[in-house]
Amino acid sequence: MEYLTFALAKGRLAAKTLELLEQIGITCEEMKDKSSRKLIFVNEELKLKFFLSKGPDVPTYVEYGAADIGVVGSDTILEENRRVYEVLDLGFGKCRMCVCGPAFAKELLQHHEMIRVASKYPKIAKDYFYNQKHQTVDIIKLNGSVELGPIVGLSDVIVDIVETGSTLKENGLEVLEEICPLSARMIVNQVSMKMEAERIKKILQALKEALKKCEL
């Protein structure tokens, strides 16, 4: 039997995913050793491999078949736009993708004016403004704290993930428009879905049942 390989986004998503997998009997003891310098973790009994990567790289590993299954936020899936199957909403890591800025910027969003938008997610921002709002914008890609954009006059608004909104509030900004809800999703390589259909579907079914129990 071939190994099935999981690529997990480092941090909270990986920890939550491993908790969920344990509920369906999939464990990887090697991953619990925090001092380990290993990059690939193996469960020989179940013929499974796991590795951690930066979120934006997960869809890349899955598209090219370096991983059969990936778990990453839907923001990354939308931004990276890779050829993968999105098969399951895991329901955790919930937040929203929003247009944010100072209160007076709401006016700029209603008149289809040319505005500047700062974001870590230029593809999502472009798709929203061009295809949904039909508003021409100048999109500026930032990698750090995008909240700085409107504060220092780099942009009129930002497109960013909002969890609680407290960082926005502290900096005199607010949610102006919601683009879409976000959460952790499971993605599968297109070839793996055909070649390993039975094993993957079995895992998906078990996960769906575990998630239902969590909701009860």
N, C-alpha and C positions, 0 to 999 in steps of 0.2 A: 504494500500500500504506500502510495506517495504521501509526503507531508502536505498538510494544509498550512499555509503561512498567514499569520495575522500581522498587520501593521497598525500600531496604535499611536494616536497623537499623545505626546508626552504630557505629563501633568495630571490634572484632575480627571480629564476624560479617560485616560488610561486606567487610573485607579478605580473609577466607577465601572468601567467596562470589565475589569478583572473581577470585581465584586459580583457583577451580574453573571459572568461566565461561571463563577464558582457555584452559583445557585443551580446551574444546569449540569454540574459535575465536571466542568472543564477547569482544571487548575494548572498552575505552572509554579511549582515550588521555587525554582531557580530565580524567578522574578522577585521573590520576597526578600532575597538577600541584598540589602541596600548597599553593601560594600562591594558587590560584584562589578567587575569591569567588562563583563561579557556584553556583546552587542546582540547576539541571537540566543534566545532561551527556548529550550526544547522540552516537550512532554513526549517521551519515547512511547509510552503506553498507548496514548491516543494518536500518535503520529501527527503532532501539532508543533509548529514553531511560532515564536512571537518575537517581534522587535519593536522598539520605540523610535519614533522619529518626530521631527518638527511637523506641526499640523499641515502646513502647505505642501509638504512632500508626500503625505499619505496617499492622496489621489494619484500622484505620479507613480509611486511604487505599485499601486493596484492596476493602473492602466497598462503598465508595461509588463505585468505578470511577475514582478519580484515579490509581490504579496498577492494572495488569492482574495483575502478579505481585509478591509480597512475600517477603522472607526475614527471619525473626525467630525467637527462641527459643520453644519450645513452652510455656514458662511464661507468656509474653505471650499466646499464642493461647488458653490455658485461662482466663486471668484476664479477657481482653477479651471473649471469647465472641461474636465477630463472625460474620456470615453470610458465610463464605468457604469455599472448598474447600482442605483440607490435602492436598497431592498428593505430597510427597516428604520423607523424612527425610534430611537432608544428612550426618548422621553426625558433624558436628563441634560444638564448643561443648557437649560432654557434661558433665552434672552431674546432681544429684538434688534433688527437692523433698522436704524432710524436716521432721518435727516435732523440735525441738531444745530442750534445756534442761538444768538441773543433773540429775545422776544420780537424785536422790531424786524428781524429778518424774515418773519412769516409773510410779511407784505411782499417781499421779493419773490416768494414762491408762488404767489397768486397771479402775477402779471406776466409770466413767461419772459422776464427780463434775463439778459445775459448776466450770469453770476459766476463767482469762483467757488469751487467745492473742493475741500481738502479731505483726503480719505486714504486709509490703508487698503481700501477695496475699490480701486478705480473701475474695474469691470462692472461690479454691482452698481456703483454710482452712475456710470455711463448708461447702463441698461435702464435704470430707473428714470433718469432725467430725459433721455432721448426717446425711449420706447414707451414709457408709461405716461410721463408728464408732457412729452413733446416740448421740452424746454432746452434751449442751447446753453451749455455750461462749459466753463474752463475747469478741467479736473486736474488737481495737483496731488500727486502721490506723496504721502508722508509715511514714515516707518515708525515714528515715535508717538508722543502724546498729541493726537490730532486736535484735542481740545484747544491747543495753543493757536491753531489756525485763525479763528475769528478774533481771539483776544489780542493777537499782535498785528492783525490787519492783513494777514496772508490770504484769508478766504472770507467769504460772506457766511458760509455754512460748512458743516462737516457731514460726512456719512460715516457712521460708526456703530459698533455694538453697544447696546445699553442693557445693563442688568438691573441696577437699582435706580440709576439716575443721580446718585448722590455726588459723583464727581462733577457732573454737569452743573448741578445746583450750586456747588461750592465755587464754581468759576463763572457764575452769572449766565449760564446757558440752559437751554431746555429742549425737550423733544418737540420738534415742529411738525414732523410727519413720520408715520411708521411705514417702512418699506415691506418688511416681512418678519414673521416669527422665526426663531432659530432654535436648534437643538442638536444633540449628537445623533449622527446617522451611521448606519452600517452600509458600506459599499462593497461590491464584488467585481472582480475581473470578469470581463465578458467571456473569455475562453474557459476560465475556471467554472463559470456558471453552467457551461455545457458538459465539460469533462468530469466535474466533481458534483454534478447536480444533486445526487442522492445525499451525499454527506453534508453539503451546504444547506439543503432544504431541511434536513433533520435538525441542524443547529438552529436555523431560523425559526422552525416550529417550536423548539424547546424555549428559545428566547421569548417568543411571542407569549407563550403560556406563563413564563416567569414574570413578564411585564404585566400581564393581566392580574396575576396574584398580588403584585406590588400595588396595583390600583385599588384592590378590594380593601 
